[in-house]
Amino acid sequence: MNPMERLAEFAEPLTQHPYILRVRRNHGLEHATIHLLNRQSYQLSGRSSDSGFVLLGDVPTDKVESAVQEAIARMKAGERKLAIHPNCGTNLVTTGFLATAVAFLGFAGRGLRRSWERFPTMVVAMMAVVLLSMPLGMNLQRYFTTEGDLGDMELVSVRRETKTIPFSGQQVTLHRIVTAQG
């Protein structure tokens, strides 16, 4: 068992809590839906909650509903890896956190001049962080922030909305996807 699996096993009482599990399942379904819509050249972002998720992007509602239904069917048929997405915020947060920690540790110390002397080393260290953070972020998704086993989840509704962004007046299309679990 690798360290990430051990950590996941330790955290299981938290990650399997009914509320958190609903969020993780919706997060996984959000990713699966985005995977399927990305293949049709739609660019989307999303945000999950315990009751479903929201997709931002101009996509016909019938395509969103079809993609959600296909994602549910495929995940329930065993395609649990659809729950993992390379553009997930988990990956971005992982990269940002590690890069900030390395920079803080690398530049901390004895004065500005000594810090600048370490600059080339820190650039290499930051590049290593960027390269290593993607696999770490994907594993964090796999074990902590998403769930590929949807259980008895089902689609309740898909509703299209148009919102106006404050100050810019720009219109944004979003879809609210509501799910339920028995």
C-alpha positions in Angstrom: 0.0 0.0 0.0 1.5 3.4 -1.0 1.5 6.4 1.3 -1.4 8.0 -0.5 -3.5 4.9 0.0 -2.5 4.7 3.6 -3.5 8.4 4.1 -6.8 7.7 2.3 -7.5 4.8 4.6 -6.8 6.9 7.6 -9.1 9.7 6.3 -11.9 7.2 5.3 -14.2 8.1 8.2 -14.2 11.7 6.9 -14.2 11.0 3.2 -17.1 8.5 3.6 -19.2 10.8 5.7 -22.6 11.0 3.8 -22.4 14.8 3.1 -18.8 14.7 2.0 -19.4 11.5 -0.1 -22.3 13.2 -1.9 -20.1 16.2 -2.8 -17.3 13.9 -3.9 -19.7 11.9 -6.1 -21.1 15.0 -7.7 -17.6 16.3 -8.2 -16.7 13.0 -10.0 -19.9 13.2 -12.1 -19.1 16.8 -12.9 -15.7 15.8 -14.2 -17.1 12.8 -16.2 -19.7 15.2 -17.8 -17.0 17.7 -18.7 -14.8 14.9 -20.2 -17.7 13.9 -22.5 -18.6 17.5 -23.5 -14.9 18.4 -24.1 -14.8 15.6 -26.7 -17.5 17.6 -28.5 -15.2 20.7 -28.4 -17.1 22.4 -25.6 -15.0 24.2 -23.0 -16.5 24.2 -19.5 -15.8 24.8 -15.9 -17.8 23.5 -13.0 -18.5 23.6 -9.3 -19.9 20.8 -7.2 -22.0 20.6 -4.1 -23.9 18.0 -2.1 -27.0 18.5 -4.3 -25.4 18.5 -7.8 -23.1 20.7 -9.7 -23.1 23.8 -12.0 -21.4 23.9 -15.4 -20.3 27.2 -16.9 -20.2 27.4 -20.6 -22.5 27.9 -23.6 -23.7 24.4 -24.4 -27.1 23.3 -25.6 -29.1 22.0 -22.7 -30.0 18.8 -24.4 -26.3 18.0 -24.9 -25.6 18.7 -21.2 -28.5 16.4 -20.1 -27.3 13.7 -22.5 -23.7 14.0 -21.3 -24.8 13.7 -17.6 -26.9 10.7 -18.4 -24.1 9.0 -20.4 -21.6 9.8 -17.6 -23.8 8.2 -15.0 -24.3 5.1 -17.1 -20.6 4.8 -17.9 -19.5 5.4 -14.3 -22.0 2.9 -13.0 -20.7 0.4 -15.6 -17.2 0.7 -14.1 -15.6 3.7 -15.9 -14.6 5.3 -12.6 -11.6 7.0 -14.0 -13.9 9.5 -15.7 -14.1 11.1 -12.2 -10.5 12.4 -12.6 -9.9 15.5 -14.7 -6.5 17.2 -15.4 -8.0 20.7 -15.2 -9.5 20.2 -11.8 -9.1 22.9 -9.2 -7.5 20.3 -6.9 -4.5 20.2 -9.3 -4.3 24.0 -9.4 -4.4 24.2 -5.6 -1.8 21.5 -5.2 0.5 23.3 -7.6 0.0 26.7 -6.0 0.4 25.4 -2.5 3.6 23.4 -3.2 5.1 26.2 -5.3 4.4 28.7 -2.5 5.9 26.4 0.1 9.0 25.8 -1.9 9.5 29.5 -2.6 8.9 30.5 1.0 11.4 27.9 2.3 13.9 28.7 -0.5 13.9 32.4 -0.1 13.6 32.5 3.7 16.8 33.3 5.5 19.6 35.8 5.7 18.8 38.9 3.7 17.8 39.8 0.2 21.3 39.3 -1.4 21.5 35.7 -0.1 18.0 35.1 -1.4 18.9 36.3 -4.9 21.9 34.0 -4.9 19.6 31.1 -4.4 17.3 32.3 -7.3 18.6 29.9 -10.0 18.2 26.9 -7.6 14.7 28.1 -6.7 13.7 28.3 -10.4 14.8 24.7 -10.9 13.0 23.7 -7.6 9.8 25.4 -8.8 9.9 23.7 -12.1 10.2 20.3 -10.3 7.2 21.3 -8.2 5.2 22.1 -11.3 6.1 18.7 -12.9 5.5 16.7 -9.7 2.3 18.5 -8.6 0.2 17.1 -11.5 0.5 13.4 -10.5 0.0 14.4 -6.9 -3.1 16.5 -7.7 -4.5 13.6 -9.7 -4.0 11.2 -6.8 -5.6 13.7 -4.4 -8.6 13.7 -6.7 -8.7 10.0 -6.8 -8.6 9.4 -3.1 -10.0 12.6 -1.6 -11.9 15.1 -3.7 -13.8 13.0 -6.2 -15.6 9.6 -6.1 -15.9 7.4 -9.1 -18.5 5.1 -7.5 -21.8 6.9 -7.8 -23.8 4.4 -5.8 -27.5 4.9 -6.3 -27.1 8.5 -7.6 -29.6 9.6 -10.2 -30.2 12.7 -12.3 -33.1 14.9 -11.1 -32.9 17.9 -13.4 -30.9 20.0 -15.7 -31.8 23.7 -15.8 -30.2 26.4 -18.0 -29.7 29.9 -16.7 -28.2 33.1 -18.0 -26.5 35.4 -15.6 -25.1 38.9 -16.0 -21.6 39.5 -14.6 -21.6 42.5 -12.4 -19.8 45.7 -13.7 -19.1 44.2 -17.1 -22.7 43.4 -18.2 -21.4 40.2 -19.9 -23.8 37.3 -20.2 -22.7 33.9 -18.9 -24.6 30.6 -19.5 -24.7 28.0 -16.8 -26.5 24.8 -16.2 -27.6 23.6 -12.8 -27.5 19.9 -12.5 -29.4 18.5 -9.6 -28.8 14.9 -8.4 -30.3 12.7 -5.7 -29.2 9.7 -3.8 -31.5 7.2 -2.1 
